[in-house]
């Protein structure tokens, strides 16, 4: 009996030591790789902003090209530029009670619950330093996940120049088609606002053609992914509307010189 007890004890000891060693190895790897992971996260974000700006090609110097884009910060309520530290993270701020606001049910058409009080914007500049495009971050809930993307606008703060979705958990082959280059190309040249200044953008069921009413505001639907498409529409309408970048875009349209 004593031998059996000793055998069980040794077995448990060995198991404990193996678990301890594995935990130390995993923890060490996590700490060691954290700077690399953060650098890759920043690089991926820069690449997607460049894609939205139509400035990315494989093999380019990403940092050099990204340096031509000016990052600024906007007070969501007033639409005015504000100063923020360089390490400001809008997504992290949206989880901070002091740096964000809780949205009411009527406001929260994108189902994001909380919104950072200050948002990032990116001003794309040419060689002469003139702003040629405006990149706005947006996110909203689809069928399965929160979808994160960047919307690119021309300097009229109304015409869509491009869109990129860089993070989501939608169904591959269905809602996951929001990443499809050919579908995203349908956004180019579409108008966000109607003549009354209201956000009129919409992803419809089926295809947009010359017979589609208000076709300048509409994009082809995603086959078999109506809820994802509705989520994208709601995200655009929220972030470009009065509770998102609306006040900022109003200011830009009333005084285009503010872009430069």
C-alpha positions in Angstrom: 0.0 0.0 0.0 2.9 2.4 0.9 4.5 1.7 -2.5 1.2 2.5 -4.3 0.9 5.8 -2.4 4.5 6.7 -3.2 3.8 5.9 -6.9 0.7 8.1 -7.0 2.5 10.9 -5.2 5.4 10.8 -7.7 3.0 10.8 -10.6 1.3 13.9 -9.3 4.6 15.6 -8.7 5.8 14.9 -12.2 2.5 16.1 -13.6 2.8 19.3 -11.5 6.4 19.9 -12.6 5.5 19.4 -16.3 2.6 21.9 -16.0 4.9 24.4 -14.2 7.6 24.2 -16.9 5.0 24.5 -19.7 3.4 27.5 -18.0 6.8 29.2 -17.7 7.6 28.5 -21.4 4.3 29.9 -22.6 4.5 33.0 -20.4 8.1 33.7 -21.5 7.1 33.3 -25.1 4.1 35.6 -24.7 6.2 38.3 -23.0 9.1 37.9 -25.6 6.8 38.0 -28.6 4.6 40.9 -27.4 6.7 43.7 -29.0 6.8 41.7 -32.3 3.0 41.2 -32.2 2.4 44.9 -31.5 4.7 45.9 -34.4 2.8 43.5 -36.7 -0.5 44.9 -35.5 0.6 48.5 -36.3 2.0 47.4 -39.7 -1.3 45.6 -40.6 -3.3 48.7 -39.7 -1.0 51.0 -41.8 -1.3 48.6 -44.8 -5.1 48.7 -44.6 -5.2 52.4 -44.3 -3.0 52.6 -47.4 -5.3 50.2 -49.2 -8.3 52.4 -48.4 -6.3 55.3 -49.8 -5.3 53.3 -52.9 -1.7 53.7 -52.0 -0.6 50.2 -51.3 1.2 47.8 -53.6 3.2 44.7 -52.5 6.8 45.5 -52.0 6.5 49.2 -51.2 8.1 50.8 -48.2 5.0 50.9 -46.0 6.4 53.3 -43.4 7.6 55.7 -46.0 4.3 55.7 -47.8 2.3 56.0 -44.6 4.4 59.0 -43.5 2.5 60.9 -46.3 -0.7 60.4 -44.4 -1.5 62.8 -41.5 -3.2 61.3 -38.5 -5.5 63.7 -36.7 -8.1 63.5 -33.9 -11.7 64.7 -34.0 -14.1 65.5 -31.1 -17.2 63.4 -32.1 -19.7 65.9 -30.6 -18.3 69.1 -32.1 -16.5 67.8 -35.2 -13.5 69.9 -34.4 -9.9 68.8 -34.3 -8.4 68.2 -30.9 -4.9 67.3 -29.6 -4.4 63.8 -28.3 -1.2 61.8 -27.4 0.4 59.8 -30.2 -0.3 56.5 -28.4 -4.1 57.2 -28.3 -6.1 54.1 -29.2 -9.7 54.7 -30.3 -10.7 51.1 -29.7 -9.2 51.1 -26.2 -10.8 54.4 -25.4 -14.3 53.1 -26.3 -13.9 50.7 -23.4 -13.0 53.4 -20.9 -15.9 55.0 -19.1 -14.2 58.4 -18.9 -13.1 58.5 -22.6 -16.3 57.1 -24.1 -20.1 57.4 -24.0 -22.8 54.8 -23.8 -25.2 55.0 -26.8 -28.9 54.8 -26.4 -31.0 52.2 -28.3 -32.1 54.8 -30.8 -28.6 56.0 -31.4 -26.9 52.6 -31.6 -28.0 51.4 -35.0 -24.5 49.8 -35.5 -24.8 47.8 -32.2 -21.5 49.0 -30.8 -22.8 49.9 -27.3 -20.1 52.4 -26.5 -18.3 55.1 -28.6 -15.0 56.9 -28.0 -15.5 60.6 -27.5 -12.5 61.3 -29.8 -12.0 59.5 -33.1 -9.0 59.2 -35.4 -9.1 60.5 -39.0 -6.4 60.2 -41.7 -5.6 62.8 -44.3 -4.0 61.5 -47.4 -1.6 64.0 -49.0 0.1 64.3 -52.4 3.7 65.4 -53.1 2.7 69.0 -52.7 1.2 68.4 -49.3 -2.4 68.9 -50.5 -5.1 66.6 -49.0 -6.5 64.3 -51.7 -8.5 61.8 -49.6 -10.0 61.4 -46.2 -9.9 58.0 -44.4 -12.4 57.4 -41.6 -12.4 54.3 -39.3 -15.8 52.7 -38.8 -17.2 49.5 -37.1 -20.5 47.8 -36.6 -22.0 44.5 -35.8 -22.9 42.1 -38.7 -24.3 38.6 -38.4 -21.6 37.0 -36.1 -19.1 39.7 -35.3 -18.1 43.3 -35.1 -16.7 44.4 -38.5 -13.9 46.9 -38.5 -13.0 48.9 -41.6 -11.9 52.2 -43.2 -14.0 54.3 -45.5 -12.1 56.6 -48.0 -13.8 59.8 -49.1 -12.9 62.3 -51.8 -12.2 65.9 -50.7 -15.9 66.8 -51.1 -16.5 64.7 -47.9 -19.3 63.0 -49.8 -18.0 60.8 -52.6 -16.8 57.4 -51.6 -13.3 56.6 -53.0 -12.9 53.2 -51.5 -13.5 50.9 -48.5 -11.5 48.2 -46.6 -12.7 45.7 -44.0 -9.7 44.3 -42.1 -11.2 42.5 -39.1 -14.4 40.5 -38.8 -15.8 37.0 -38.1 -18.4 36.8 -40.8 -19.1 33.5 -42.7 -16.5 32.8 -45.4 -18.0 32.8 -48.8 -21.1 34.7 -47.6 -20.7 37.6 -45.2 -16.9 37.2 -45.6 -17.3 38.6 -49.1 -17.1 42.1 -47.6 -13.3 41.6 -48.2 -13.9 40.8 -51.9 -12.0 43.3 -54.1 -14.6 43.2 -56.8 -17.5 43.9 -54.4 -15.6 46.7 -52.7 -15.0 48.3 -56.1 -18.8 48.9 -56.4 -18.5 51.5 -53.6 -16.3 53.8 -55.7 -18.0 57.0 -56.8 -21.1 56.4 -54.6 -22.5 59.4 -52.7 -23.0 59.2 -48.9 -25.5 62.1 -48.6 -28.7 63.1 -50.4 -29.6 66.7 -51.3 -30.9 67.3 -47.8 -27.6 66.3 -46.1 -29.0 63.0 -44.8 -26.9 59.8 -45.0 -28.6 57.9 -47.9 -26.0 55.1 -48.5 -27.4 51.6 -48.6 -26.5 48.1 -49.6 -29.5 46.6 -51.3 -30.7 43.1 -52.1 -29.8 42.3 -55.7 -27.8 44.4 -58.1 -27.7 48.1 -58.7 -28.4 49.1 -62.4 -29.5 52.1 -64.4 -33.1 51.5 -63.4 -32.4 51.5 -59.6 -33.9 54.6 -57.9 -31.2 56.7 -56.3 -28.5 54.4 -57.6 -25.8 56.9 -56.8 -26.3 56.0 -53.1 -26.6 52.2 -53.4 -24.3 49.2 -53.7 -24.9 45.6 -54.8 -26.0 43.2 -52.1 -24.1 40.2 -50.8 -25.8 37.0 -51.9 -26.9 34.9 -48.9 -25.6 37.5 -46.4 -28.4 39.9 -45.9 -27.7 40.4 -42.2 -24.1 41.1 -42.8 -25.0 43.6 -45.6 -27.5 45.3 -43.2 -24.8 45.5 -40.6 -22.4 47.3 -43.0 -25.2 49.7 -44.1 -25.9 50.5 -40.4 -22.2 51.0 -39.7 -21.8 53.5 -42.5 -25.0 55.3 -41.6 -24.0 55.5 -37.9 -20.4 56.7 -38.4 -21.2 59.1 -41.2 -24.3 60.4 -39.4 -25.0 62.9 -36.6 -23.8 60.6 -33.9 -20.5 59.8 -35.7 -18.4 61.9 -38.1 -21.5 63.9 -39.2 -20.6 67.1 -37.4 -17.0 66.8 -38.7 -18.1 66.2 -42.3 -20.5 69.1 -42.1 -17.7 71.4 -41.2 -15.5 70.1 -44.0 -18.3 70.5 -46.6 -19.0 74.1 -45.4 -15.3 75.0 -45.5 -13.2 72.7 -47.7 -10.0 74.6 -46.6 -10.2 72.8 -43.3 -8.8 69.7 -44.9 -5.5 71.5 -45.6 
